[in-house]
Amino acid sequence: NRNAMKMDESTPRVLLDVMPCIWLKPVITADYHPTSVYDCPLYKTSIRAGTLSTTGHSTNFVVALPIPTSSSQDHWIRRGCAMLCMTNE
């Protein structure tokens, strides 16, 4: 929902939507306590599989970004919501 600046349900029959630009602001981790966010995984491609690196993460995984939302983390996890750097379209 671009007006509320929060993650919202998708439009019916629309599989992918463009994410607005995100401002990545460096903060001190101890001082950062976000509320009502979904830690949305960001992948390089839509193929969520990849080889496991030495850190235990998929080589396709980039980072989890805290996206503001009115729904719970579990709500978005059950829907398989993720951001992609590149689509197959």
C-alpha positions as CSV (number, residue, x, y, z in Angstrom):
1,N,0.0,0.0,0.0
2,R,2.0,3.0,-1.2
3,N,-0.3,5.6,0.4
4,A,0.1,4.1,3.9
5,M,3.7,3.1,3.2
6,K,3.1,-0.5,4.4
7,M,3.1,-3.9,2.9
8,D,-0.5,-4.9,2.0
9,E,-2.4,-7.7,0.2
10,S,-1.7,-7.9,-3.5
11,T,-4.3,-6.9,-6.2
12,P,-6.3,-9.9,-7.3
13,R,-4.6,-11.8,-10.2
14,V,-1.4,-9.8,-9.9
15,L,1.5,-12.1,-9.0
16,L,4.3,-9.6,-9.0
17,D,4.3,-5.9,-8.1
18,V,7.1,-3.3,-8.3
19,M,8.6,-2.4,-4.9
20,P,9.2,1.4,-4.4
21,C,12.8,2.5,-3.8
22,I,14.0,1.7,-0.3
23,W,16.3,4.0,1.6
24,L,18.9,1.9,3.5
25,K,20.0,4.0,6.4
26,P,22.9,2.7,8.6
27,V,21.9,2.4,12.3
28,I,23.5,1.0,15.4
29,T,21.9,-2.4,15.9
30,A,21.5,-2.0,19.7
31,D,19.4,1.1,19.1
32,Y,17.2,-0.3,16.4
33,H,13.9,-1.9,17.6
34,P,11.4,-1.8,14.8
35,T,7.7,-2.7,15.5
36,S,5.1,-4.0,13.1
37,V,7.5,-5.1,10.4
38,Y,7.9,-8.2,8.2
39,D,11.5,-9.3,7.7
40,C,11.0,-9.8,4.0
41,P,13.7,-12.0,2.3
42,L,15.4,-10.5,-0.8
43,Y,16.5,-13.0,-3.4
44,K,18.7,-12.4,-6.5
45,T,16.3,-14.4,-8.8
46,S,12.8,-15.9,-8.5
47,I,14.4,-19.4,-8.2
48,R,14.6,-19.4,-4.4
49,A,16.9,-22.4,-4.4
50,G,20.6,-22.1,-4.5
51,T,23.7,-23.8,-3.2
52,L,24.4,-23.4,0.5
53,S,27.3,-21.2,1.3
54,T,29.6,-21.6,4.3
55,T,27.3,-19.3,6.3
56,G,24.4,-21.7,5.8
57,H,22.4,-19.3,3.6
58,S,21.5,-19.9,0.0
59,T,23.7,-18.2,-2.6
60,N,20.5,-16.7,-4.0
61,F,19.5,-15.1,-0.7
62,V,20.7,-11.4,-0.3
63,V,19.2,-10.0,2.9
64,A,16.0,-9.8,5.0
65,L,14.7,-6.3,5.0
66,P,12.2,-5.0,7.7
67,I,9.1,-3.8,5.7
68,P,6.4,-2.0,7.7
69,T,3.1,-3.9,7.8
70,S,-0.2,-4.1,9.7
71,S,-0.2,-7.9,9.6
72,S,1.9,-10.4,11.5
73,Q,5.2,-12.0,10.3
74,D,3.3,-15.3,10.1
75,H,0.7,-13.9,7.8
76,W,3.4,-13.0,5.1
77,I,5.4,-16.2,5.7
78,R,2.4,-18.3,5.0
79,R,1.9,-16.4,1.7
80,G,5.5,-16.9,0.7
81,C,6.1,-13.2,0.3
82,A,9.6,-12.2,-0.9
83,M,11.3,-9.5,-2.9
84,L,13.3,-10.2,-6.0
85,C,16.2,-8.4,-7.6
86,M,15.3,-10.0,-11.0
87,T,12.2,-11.7,-12.4
88,N,12.0,-14.3,-15.1
89,E,9.5,-12.2,-17.2
